[in-house]
């Protein structure tokens, strides 16, 4: 009996001694880590942390920096403009300026605009597309199924790209809700047709809602509301705000005074305005 007990004691010792040694080493390592963390800790930049907390954490890149972290560092270290965050807008710019003790930067509200009005009422399809519901994929198939190869494909790549739910597809064309748009520009880079542009949101912002660069006759064959390059808007504008880019009229928003003369003379009703009070595009008359 005694030899058996002695054997069991030795066996327990073989188990407990390593466990005890491991526990002691763990405690020692823990103490060392605490000491190292205390004496070699990197000082926290409280101002940077607070500025970062104020930013919206969207990481959209519209400010010109890869992330909100990058913009926060530039604000604190380089003193860049507080008005670069389009998501936060004027309210955030004012808050950042007050916190950093700098002059408030003016921020003009911009919204995304889909430069196409070729809905199912005004254009047609060339073939039946049965592929993936993705604009990039569809554009690889002979520029998409629509007759106008410059128009919106309506498969919603921009809808998926928008983190704010500001875009929906209506009658085959993407439309932006001005109230929800934060000017992050994620939709701009998602469109394979380069149809989405950022425009200032004033009382009435006018734009040529077309990107078809073919001649007028060919444009009319594929869409009844496309720009035909007649130049009536150019002649009607008294502010030199409209010029021709080939056969396509383009409005310079920095010169436009929102007089509305261009919209009145456009024979195809391609020029429209957005009203910020209703956040809707003017009605197209067929």
FIZAZA-955987 format. One record per residue (C-alpha): residue number from 1; residue in one letter; chain; x, y, z. Coordinates in steps of 0.001 Angstrom, whole numbers. Example, Ala and Ser with C-alpha at 12.3 -4.5 7.8 and 13.67 -1.06 7.14 Angstrom:
2
<site num="1" residuo="a" cadena="A" x="12300" y="-4500" z="7800"/>
<site num="2" residuo="s" cadena="A" x="13670" y="-1060" z="7140"/>
END
This chain:
286
<site num="1" residuo="x" cadena="A" x="0" y="0" z="0"/>
<site num="2" residuo="x" cadena="A" x="2789" y="2388" z="992"/>
<site num="3" residuo="x" cadena="A" x="4701" y="1898" z="-2278"/>
<site num="4" residuo="x" cadena="A" x="1493" y="2621" z="-4221"/>
<site num="5" residuo="x" cadena="A" x="945" y="5906" z="-2360"/>
<site num="6" residuo="x" cadena="A" x="4540" y="6918" z="-2921"/>
<site num="7" residuo="x" cadena="A" x="4126" y="6182" z="-6635"/>
<site num="8" residuo="x" cadena="A" x="960" y="8301" z="-6811"/>
<site num="9" residuo="x" cadena="A" x="2727" y="11160" z="-5046"/>
<site num="10" residuo="x" cadena="A" x="5513" y="11113" z="-7581"/>
<site num="11" residuo="x" cadena="A" x="2978" y="11059" z="-10417"/>
<site num="12" residuo="x" cadena="A" x="1106" y="14073" z="-8978"/>
<site num="13" residuo="x" cadena="A" x="4392" y="15828" z="-8580"/>
<site num="14" residuo="x" cadena="A" x="5165" y="15272" z="-12241"/>
<site num="15" residuo="x" cadena="A" x="1924" y="17115" z="-13087"/>
<site num="16" residuo="x" cadena="A" x="1816" y="19839" z="-10437"/>
<site num="17" residuo="x" cadena="A" x="5419" y="20996" z="-10709"/>
<site num="18" residuo="x" cadena="A" x="5163" y="21952" z="-14432"/>
<site num="19" residuo="x" cadena="A" x="1805" y="23620" z="-13763"/>
<site num="20" residuo="x" cadena="A" x="3291" y="25626" z="-10934"/>
<site num="21" residuo="x" cadena="A" x="6302" y="26651" z="-12991"/>
<site num="22" residuo="x" cadena="A" x="4053" y="27700" z="-15880"/>
<site num="23" residuo="x" cadena="A" x="1874" y="29777" z="-13534"/>
<site num="24" residuo="x" cadena="A" x="4898" y="31523" z="-12012"/>
<site num="25" residuo="x" cadena="A" x="6307" y="32300" z="-15463"/>
<site num="26" residuo="x" cadena="A" x="2930" y="33675" z="-16572"/>
<site num="27" residuo="x" cadena="A" x="2854" y="36014" z="-13589"/>
<site num="28" residuo="x" cadena="A" x="6409" y="37167" z="-14246"/>
<site num="29" residuo="x" cadena="A" x="5713" y="37806" z="-17927"/>
<site num="30" residuo="x" cadena="A" x="2562" y="39722" z="-16985"/>
<site num="31" residuo="x" cadena="A" x="4526" y="41948" z="-14612"/>
<site num="32" residuo="x" cadena="A" x="7174" y="42555" z="-17290"/>
<site num="33" residuo="x" cadena="A" x="4525" y="43498" z="-19874"/>
<site num="34" residuo="x" cadena="A" x="2918" y="45969" z="-17466"/>
<site num="35" residuo="x" cadena="A" x="6296" y="47588" z="-16766"/>
<site num="36" residuo="x" cadena="A" x="7144" y="47789" z="-20478"/>
<site num="37" residuo="x" cadena="A" x="3730" y="49210" z="-21343"/>
<site num="38" residuo="x" cadena="A" x="4102" y="51861" z="-18657"/>
<site num="39" residuo="x" cadena="A" x="7606" y="53041" z="-19475"/>
<site num="40" residuo="x" cadena="A" x="7499" y="52654" z="-23260"/>
<site num="41" residuo="x" cadena="A" x="3922" y="53734" z="-23938"/>
<site num="42" residuo="x" cadena="A" x="3397" y="56017" z="-26967"/>
<site num="43" residuo="x" cadena="A" x="1737" y="59275" z="-25869"/>
<site num="44" residuo="x" cadena="A" x="-1824" y="59639" z="-27163"/>
<site num="45" residuo="x" cadena="A" x="-2584" y="62706" z="-29257"/>
<site num="46" residuo="x" cadena="A" x="-5811" y="63722" z="-27586"/>
<site num="47" residuo="x" cadena="A" x="-6561" y="66434" z="-30143"/>
<site num="48" residuo="x" cadena="A" x="-6178" y="63965" z="-33015"/>
<site num="49" residuo="x" cadena="A" x="-8413" y="61458" z="-31230"/>
<site num="50" residuo="x" cadena="A" x="-11115" y="64079" z="-30680"/>
<site num="51" residuo="x" cadena="A" x="-10988" y="65296" z="-34292"/>
<site num="52" residuo="x" cadena="A" x="-11218" y="61707" z="-35497"/>
<site num="53" residuo="x" cadena="A" x="-14239" y="61183" z="-33261"/>
<site num="54" residuo="x" cadena="A" x="-15964" y="64178" z="-34856"/>
<site num="55" residuo="x" cadena="A" x="-15585" y="62822" z="-38395"/>
<site num="56" residuo="x" cadena="A" x="-18374" y="60591" z="-39822"/>
<site num="57" residuo="x" cadena="A" x="-16274" y="57390" z="-40279"/>
<site num="58" residuo="x" cadena="A" x="-17549" y="56845" z="-43808"/>
<site num="59" residuo="x" cadena="A" x="-14048" y="56617" z="-45318"/>
<site num="60" residuo="x" cadena="A" x="-15440" y="57639" z="-48721"/>
<site num="61" residuo="x" cadena="A" x="-12337" y="59527" z="-49860"/>
<site num="62" residuo="x" cadena="A" x="-14267" y="62601" z="-51072"/>
<site num="63" residuo="x" cadena="A" x="-12051" y="64821" z="-48897"/>
<site num="64" residuo="x" cadena="A" x="-9013" y="63757" z="-50893"/>
<site num="65" residuo="x" cadena="A" x="-7660" y="61414" z="-48243"/>
<site num="66" residuo="x" cadena="A" x="-7914" y="57641" z="-48194"/>
<site num="67" residuo="x" cadena="A" x="-9807" y="57550" z="-44904"/>
<site num="68" residuo="x" cadena="A" x="-11194" y="59679" z="-42098"/>
<site num="69" residuo="x" cadena="A" x="-8011" y="58858" z="-40164"/>
<site num="70" residuo="x" cadena="A" x="-5921" y="60461" z="-42901"/>
<site num="71" residuo="x" cadena="A" x="-8087" y="63584" z="-42998"/>
<site num="72" residuo="x" cadena="A" x="-8008" y="63882" z="-39204"/>
<site num="73" residuo="x" cadena="A" x="-4209" y="63735" z="-39207"/>
<site num="74" residuo="x" cadena="A" x="-4046" y="66368" z="-41953"/>
<site num="75" residuo="x" cadena="A" x="-6376" y="68650" z="-40011"/>
<site num="76" residuo="x" cadena="A" x="-4286" y="68436" z="-36839"/>
<site num="77" residuo="x" cadena="A" x="-786" y="68269" z="-38295"/>
<site num="78" residuo="x" cadena="A" x="-1036" y="70217" z="-41559"/>
<site num="79" residuo="x" cadena="A" x="-3896" y="72629" z="-40913"/>
<site num="80" residuo="x" cadena="A" x="-5826" y="71734" z="-44076"/>
<site num="81" residuo="x" cadena="A" x="-9284" y="73141" z="-44740"/>
<site num="82" residuo="x" cadena="A" x="-12062" y="72044" z="-42397"/>
<site num="83" residuo="x" cadena="A" x="-14509" y="72141" z="-45299"/>
<site num="84" residuo="x" cadena="A" x="-13284" y="69079" z="-47168"/>
<site num="85" residuo="x" cadena="A" x="-15711" y="66588" z="-45597"/>
<site num="86" residuo="x" cadena="A" x="-18732" y="66655" z="-47881"/>
<site num="87" residuo="x" cadena="A" x="-20560" y="64131" z="-45718"/>
<site num="88" residuo="x" cadena="A" x="-20453" y="66374" z="-42656"/>
<site num="89" residuo="x" cadena="A" x="-20989" y="69528" z="-44686"/>
<site num="90" residuo="x" cadena="A" x="-21154" y="73028" z="-43238"/>
<site num="91" residuo="x" cadena="A" x="-22191" y="71837" z="-39775"/>
<site num="92" residuo="x" cadena="A" x="-19107" y="69658" z="-39366"/>
<site num="93" residuo="x" cadena="A" x="-16862" y="72344" z="-40845"/>
<site num="94" residuo="x" cadena="A" x="-18100" y="74829" z="-38238"/>
<site num="95" residuo="x" cadena="A" x="-17577" y="72329" z="-35404"/>
<site num="96" residuo="x" cadena="A" x="-14062" y="71427" z="-36555"/>
<site num="97" residuo="x" cadena="A" x="-13128" y="75084" z="-37007"/>
<site num="98" residuo="x" cadena="A" x="-14340" y="75965" z="-33517"/>
<site num="99" residuo="x" cadena="A" x="-12466" y="73056" z="-31973"/>
<site num="100" residuo="x" cadena="A" x="-9237" y="73735" z="-33847"/>
<site num="101" residuo="x" cadena="A" x="-9481" y="77494" z="-33401"/>
<site num="102" residuo="x" cadena="A" x="-9402" y="78336" z="-37104"/>
<site num="103" residuo="x" cadena="A" x="-11635" y="80310" z="-39441"/>
<site num="104" residuo="x" cadena="A" x="-14727" y="78445" z="-40571"/>
<site num="105" residuo="x" cadena="A" x="-14481" y="77270" z="-44178"/>
<site num="106" residuo="x" cadena="A" x="-17456" y="77809" z="-46462"/>
<site num="107" residuo="x" cadena="A" x="-18942" y="74577" z="-47806"/>
<site num="108" residuo="x" cadena="A" x="-21250" y="74672" z="-50822"/>
<site num="109" residuo="x" cadena="A" x="-23734" y="71848" z="-50908"/>
<site num="110" residuo="x" cadena="A" x="-23209" y="69517" z="-53866"/>
<site num="111" residuo="x" cadena="A" x="-25290" y="66526" z="-54898"/>
<site num="112" residuo="x" cadena="A" x="-24820" y="63702" z="-57350"/>
<site num="113" residuo="x" cadena="A" x="-26718" y="64000" z="-60619"/>
<site num="114" residuo="x" cadena="A" x="-27245" y="61221" z="-63156"/>
<site num="115" residuo="x" cadena="A" x="-26736" y="62882" z="-66519"/>
<site num="116" residuo="x" cadena="A" x="-29288" y="60787" z="-68371"/>
<site num="117" residuo="x" cadena="A" x="-33014" y="61043" z="-68786"/>
<site num="118" residuo="x" cadena="A" x="-33443" y="58149" z="-71186"/>
<site num="119" residuo="x" cadena="A" x="-36103" y="56302" z="-69251"/>
<site num="120" residuo="x" cadena="A" x="-38160" y="53512" z="-70758"/>
<site num="121" residuo="x" cadena="A" x="-40517" y="56213" z="-72104"/>
<site num="122" residuo="x" cadena="A" x="-37881" y="57774" z="-74319"/>
<site num="123" residuo="x" cadena="A" x="-35556" y="55011" z="-75473"/>
<site num="124" residuo="x" cadena="A" x="-35615" y="51303" z="-76331"/>
<site num="125" residuo="x" cadena="A" x="-33511" y="48186" z="-75981"/>
<site num="126" residuo="x" cadena="A" x="-31387" y="46516" z="-78646"/>
<site num="127" residuo="x" cadena="A" x="-31376" y="43073" z="-77072"/>
<site num="128" residuo="x" cadena="A" x="-32586" y="41251" z="-73973"/>
<site num="129" residuo="x" cadena="A" x="-29935" y="41224" z="-71289"/>
<site num="130" residuo="x" cadena="A" x="-30021" y="38167" z="-69014"/>
<site num="131" residuo="x" cadena="A" x="-26687" y="38545" z="-67245"/>
<site num="132" residuo="x" cadena="A" x="-25659" y="39687" z="-63781"/>
<site num="133" residuo="x" cadena="A" x="-27475" y="42732" z="-62383"/>
<site num="134" residuo="x" cadena="A" x="-24370" y="44874" z="-62508"/>
<site num="135" residuo="x" cadena="A" x="-23704" y="47894" z="-64730"/>
<site num="136" residuo="x" cadena="A" x="-20013" y="47136" z="-65233"/>
<site num="137" residuo="x" cadena="A" x="-20777" y="43594" z="-66379"/>
<site num="138" residuo="x" cadena="A" x="-23613" y="44694" z="-68668"/>
<site num="139" residuo="x" cadena="A" x="-21494" y="47436" z="-70241"/>
<site num="140" residuo="x" cadena="A" x="-19055" y="44775" z="-71425"/>
<site num="141" residuo="x" cadena="A" x="-21802" y="43237" z="-73552"/>
<site num="142" residuo="x" cadena="A" x="-21806" y="45602" z="-76545"/>
<site num="143" residuo="x" cadena="A" x="-22041" y="48648" z="-74199"/>
<site num="144" residuo="x" cadena="A" x="-25260" y="47335" z="-72652"/>
<site num="145" residuo="x" cadena="A" x="-28739" y="46467" z="-73930"/>
<site num="146" residuo="x" cadena="A" x="-30103" y="49992" z="-74421"/>
<site num="147" residuo="x" cadena="A" x="-30256" y="51671" z="-77813"/>
<site num="148" residuo="x" cadena="A" x="-28265" y="54628" z="-76496"/>
<site num="149" residuo="x" cadena="A" x="-24851" y="53244" z="-75589"/>
<site num="150" residuo="x" cadena="A" x="-24095" y="56394" z="-73559"/>
<site num="151" residuo="x" cadena="A" x="-27149" y="56130" z="-71301"/>
<site num="152" residuo="x" cadena="A" x="-27842" y="54738" z="-67852"/>
<site num="153" residuo="x" cadena="A" x="-27957" y="50944" z="-67739"/>
<site num="154" residuo="x" cadena="A" x="-30340" y="50978" z="-64782"/>
<site num="155" residuo="x" cadena="A" x="-28916" y="47886" z="-63080"/>
<site num="156" residuo="x" cadena="A" x="-28120" y="49695" z="-59854"/>
<site num="157" residuo="x" cadena="A" x="-24357" y="49564" z="-59356"/>
<site num="158" residuo="x" cadena="A" x="-24588" y="53101" z="-57995"/>
<site num="159" residuo="x" cadena="A" x="-27456" y="52044" z="-55718"/>
<site num="160" residuo="x" cadena="A" x="-25246" y="49368" z="-54189"/>
<site num="161" residuo="x" cadena="A" x="-22310" y="51768" z="-53893"/>
<site num="162" residuo="x" cadena="A" x="-24272" y="54437" z="-51986"/>
<site num="163" residuo="x" cadena="A" x="-24062" y="53826" z="-48209"/>
<site num="164" residuo="x" cadena="A" x="-26802" y="56390" z="-47520"/>
<site num="165" residuo="x" cadena="A" x="-29669" y="54935" z="-49568"/>
<site num="166" residuo="x" cadena="A" x="-29814" y="58096" z="-51691"/>
<site num="167" residuo="x" cadena="A" x="-30199" y="56403" z="-55091"/>
<site num="168" residuo="x" cadena="A" x="-32938" y="54324" z="-56660"/>
<site num="169" residuo="x" cadena="A" x="-33665" y="53169" z="-60200"/>
<site num="170" residuo="x" cadena="A" x="-36865" y="54644" z="-61641"/>
<site num="171" residuo="x" cadena="A" x="-38112" y="53584" z="-65097"/>
<site num="172" residuo="x" cadena="A" x="-34692" y="52225" z="-66005"/>
<site num="173" residuo="x" cadena="A" x="-32640" y="55258" z="-64907"/>
<site num="174" residuo="x" cadena="A" x="-30895" y="55918" z="-61579"/>
<site num="175" residuo="x" cadena="A" x="-32218" y="58905" z="-59644"/>
<site num="176" residuo="x" cadena="A" x="-30658" y="60655" z="-56632"/>
<site num="177" residuo="x" cadena="A" x="-32536" y="61875" z="-53555"/>
<site num="178" residuo="x" cadena="A" x="-30953" y="65272" z="-52863"/>
<site num="179" residuo="x" cadena="A" x="-31967" y="65193" z="-49205"/>
<site num="180" residuo="x" cadena="A" x="-30046" y="61972" z="-48597"/>
<site num="181" residuo="x" cadena="A" x="-27042" y="62643" z="-50838"/>
<site num="182" residuo="x" cadena="A" x="-23909" y="63540" z="-48864"/>
<site num="183" residuo="x" cadena="A" x="-21607" y="64178" z="-51847"/>
<site num="184" residuo="x" cadena="A" x="-19377" y="61225" z="-50957"/>
<site num="185" residuo="x" cadena="A" x="-18893" y="60513" z="-54706"/>
<site num="186" residuo="x" cadena="A" x="-18894" y="56727" z="-54273"/>
<site num="187" residuo="x" cadena="A" x="-21602" y="56535" z="-56935"/>
<site num="188" residuo="x" cadena="A" x="-19455" y="58559" z="-59329"/>
<site num="189" residuo="x" cadena="A" x="-16685" y="55963" z="-59408"/>
<site num="190" residuo="x" cadena="A" x="-19165" y="53079" z="-59617"/>
<site num="191" residuo="x" cadena="A" x="-20701" y="54155" z="-62949"/>
<site num="192" residuo="x" cadena="A" x="-18995" y="52573" z="-65989"/>
<site num="193" residuo="x" cadena="A" x="-20608" y="55164" z="-68257"/>
<site num="194" residuo="x" cadena="A" x="-19261" y="58138" z="-66255"/>
<site num="195" residuo="x" cadena="A" x="-22807" y="59499" z="-66120"/>
<site num="196" residuo="x" cadena="A" x="-22816" y="60752" z="-62542"/>
<site num="197" residuo="x" cadena="A" x="-21466" y="64214" z="-61768"/>
<site num="198" residuo="x" cadena="A" x="-21427" y="66394" z="-58670"/>
<site num="199" residuo="x" cadena="A" x="-23335" y="69646" z="-59129"/>
<site num="200" residuo="x" cadena="A" x="-23962" y="72548" z="-56736"/>
<site num="201" residuo="x" cadena="A" x="-27408" y="72575" z="-55163"/>
<site num="202" residuo="x" cadena="A" x="-28711" y="76111" z="-55456"/>
<site num="203" residuo="x" cadena="A" x="-32248" y="77450" z="-55724"/>
<site num="204" residuo="x" cadena="A" x="-32372" y="76016" z="-59239"/>
<site num="205" residuo="x" cadena="A" x="-29387" y="74145" z="-60632"/>
<site num="206" residuo="x" cadena="A" x="-29549" y="73547" z="-64373"/>
<site num="207" residuo="x" cadena="A" x="-27712" y="70829" z="-66262"/>
<site num="208" residuo="x" cadena="A" x="-27756" y="69108" z="-69644"/>
<site num="209" residuo="x" cadena="A" x="-29046" y="65692" z="-68651"/>
<site num="210" residuo="x" cadena="A" x="-27333" y="63773" z="-71445"/>
<site num="211" residuo="x" cadena="A" x="-23889" y="62418" z="-72261"/>
<site num="212" residuo="x" cadena="A" x="-24461" y="61238" z="-75839"/>
<site num="213" residuo="x" cadena="A" x="-21581" y="62532" z="-77961"/>
<site num="214" residuo="x" cadena="A" x="-22887" y="61419" z="-81362"/>
<site num="215" residuo="x" cadena="A" x="-24455" y="63838" z="-83844"/>
<site num="216" residuo="x" cadena="A" x="-27997" y="65050" z="-83374"/>
<site num="217" residuo="x" cadena="A" x="-29567" y="62799" z="-86005"/>
<site num="218" residuo="x" cadena="A" x="-28084" y="59655" z="-84498"/>
<site num="219" residuo="x" cadena="A" x="-29038" y="60767" z="-80996"/>
<site num="220" residuo="x" cadena="A" x="-32682" y="61195" z="-82014"/>
<site num="221" residuo="x" cadena="A" x="-32734" y="57648" z="-83369"/>
<site num="222" residuo="x" cadena="A" x="-31941" y="56154" z="-79960"/>
<site num="223" residuo="x" cadena="A" x="-33442" y="58653" z="-77500"/>
<site num="224" residuo="x" cadena="A" x="-36059" y="61369" z="-77916"/>
<site num="225" residuo="x" cadena="A" x="-34794" y="63457" z="-74993"/>
<site num="226" residuo="x" cadena="A" x="-31076" y="63478" z="-75817"/>
<site num="227" residuo="x" cadena="A" x="-29002" y="66547" z="-76674"/>
<site num="228" residuo="x" cadena="A" x="-28964" y="67080" z="-80461"/>
<site num="229" residuo="x" cadena="A" x="-26345" y="69831" z="-80466"/>
<site num="230" residuo="x" cadena="A" x="-28648" y="72534" z="-81851"/>
<site num="231" residuo="x" cadena="A" x="-26837" y="75196" z="-79775"/>
<site num="232" residuo="x" cadena="A" x="-30033" y="77096" z="-78969"/>
<site num="233" residuo="x" cadena="A" x="-29074" y="77032" z="-75291"/>
<site num="234" residuo="x" cadena="A" x="-25648" y="78462" z="-76099"/>
<site num="235" residuo="x" cadena="A" x="-27210" y="81396" z="-77946"/>
<site num="236" residuo="x" cadena="A" x="-29868" y="81969" z="-75275"/>
<site num="237" residuo="x" cadena="A" x="-27393" y="82078" z="-72375"/>
<site num="238" residuo="x" cadena="A" x="-26300" y="85628" z="-71627"/>
<site num="239" residuo="x" cadena="A" x="-23679" y="84571" z="-69093"/>
<site num="240" residuo="x" cadena="A" x="-21376" y="82545" z="-71359"/>
<site num="241" residuo="x" cadena="A" x="-22096" y="79550" z="-69142"/>
<site num="242" residuo="x" cadena="A" x="-22843" y="77018" z="-71902"/>
<site num="243" residuo="x" cadena="A" x="-20361" y="75702" z="-74435"/>
<site num="244" residuo="x" cadena="A" x="-20295" y="72832" z="-76876"/>
<site num="245" residuo="x" cadena="A" x="-18168" y="69764" z="-76263"/>
<site num="246" residuo="x" cadena="A" x="-18395" y="68360" z="-79757"/>
<site num="247" residuo="x" cadena="A" x="-22109" y="67909" z="-80400"/>
<site num="248" residuo="x" cadena="A" x="-22963" y="68008" z="-76666"/>
<site num="249" residuo="x" cadena="A" x="-23893" y="71154" z="-74729"/>
<site num="250" residuo="x" cadena="A" x="-22212" y="71491" z="-71315"/>
<site num="251" residuo="x" cadena="A" x="-23094" y="73983" z="-68572"/>
<site num="252" residuo="x" cadena="A" x="-20309" y="75631" z="-66574"/>
<site num="253" residuo="x" cadena="A" x="-21837" y="75743" z="-63092"/>
<site num="254" residuo="x" cadena="A" x="-19349" y="78390" z="-61944"/>
<site num="255" residuo="x" cadena="A" x="-20821" y="80836" z="-64480"/>
<site num="256" residuo="x" cadena="A" x="-24465" y="79757" z="-64450"/>
<site num="257" residuo="x" cadena="A" x="-26794" y="82313" z="-62819"/>
<site num="258" residuo="x" cadena="A" x="-29828" y="79997" z="-62847"/>
<site num="259" residuo="x" cadena="A" x="-31803" y="82233" z="-65208"/>
<site num="260" residuo="x" cadena="A" x="-33505" y="79243" z="-66828"/>
<site num="261" residuo="x" cadena="A" x="-33387" y="80543" z="-70417"/>
<site num="262" residuo="x" cadena="A" x="-31585" y="77415" z="-71607"/>
<site num="263" residuo="x" cadena="A" x="-34326" y="75147" z="-70321"/>
<site num="264" residuo="x" cadena="A" x="-36997" y="77175" z="-72105"/>
<site num="265" residuo="x" cadena="A" x="-35370" y="76994" z="-75542"/>
<site num="266" residuo="x" cadena="A" x="-34222" y="73347" z="-75463"/>
<site num="267" residuo="x" cadena="A" x="-36295" y="71552" z="-78147"/>
<site num="268" residuo="x" cadena="A" x="-35751" y="68068" z="-76724"/>
<site num="269" residuo="x" cadena="A" x="-36256" y="69050" z="-73059"/>
<site num="270" residuo="x" cadena="A" x="-32796" y="67738" z="-72249"/>
<site num="271" residuo="x" cadena="A" x="-31976" y="70610" z="-69870"/>
<site num="272" residuo="x" cadena="A" x="-33543" y="70365" z="-66428"/>
<site num="273" residuo="x" cadena="A" x="-33268" y="71938" z="-63018"/>
<site num="274" residuo="x" cadena="A" x="-33299" y="70517" z="-59532"/>
<site num="275" residuo="x" cadena="A" x="-35265" y="72257" z="-56821"/>
<site num="276" residuo="x" cadena="A" x="-33746" y="71768" z="-53343"/>
<site num="277" residuo="x" cadena="A" x="-37111" y="72349" z="-51705"/>
<site num="278" residuo="x" cadena="A" x="-38630" y="69322" z="-53405"/>
<site num="279" residuo="x" cadena="A" x="-35389" y="67434" z="-54200"/>
<site num="280" residuo="x" cadena="A" x="-36938" y="66473" z="-57521"/>
<site num="281" residuo="x" cadena="A" x="-35975" y="66910" z="-61160"/>
<site num="282" residuo="x" cadena="A" x="-38224" y="69015" z="-63361"/>
<site num="283" residuo="x" cadena="A" x="-40803" y="67051" z="-65322"/>
<site num="284" residuo="x" cadena="A" x="-39822" y="65937" z="-68796"/>
<site num="285" residuo="x" cadena="A" x="-42422" y="66650" z="-71469"/>
<site num="286" residuo="x" cadena="A" x="-42454" y="64152" z="-74306"/>
END
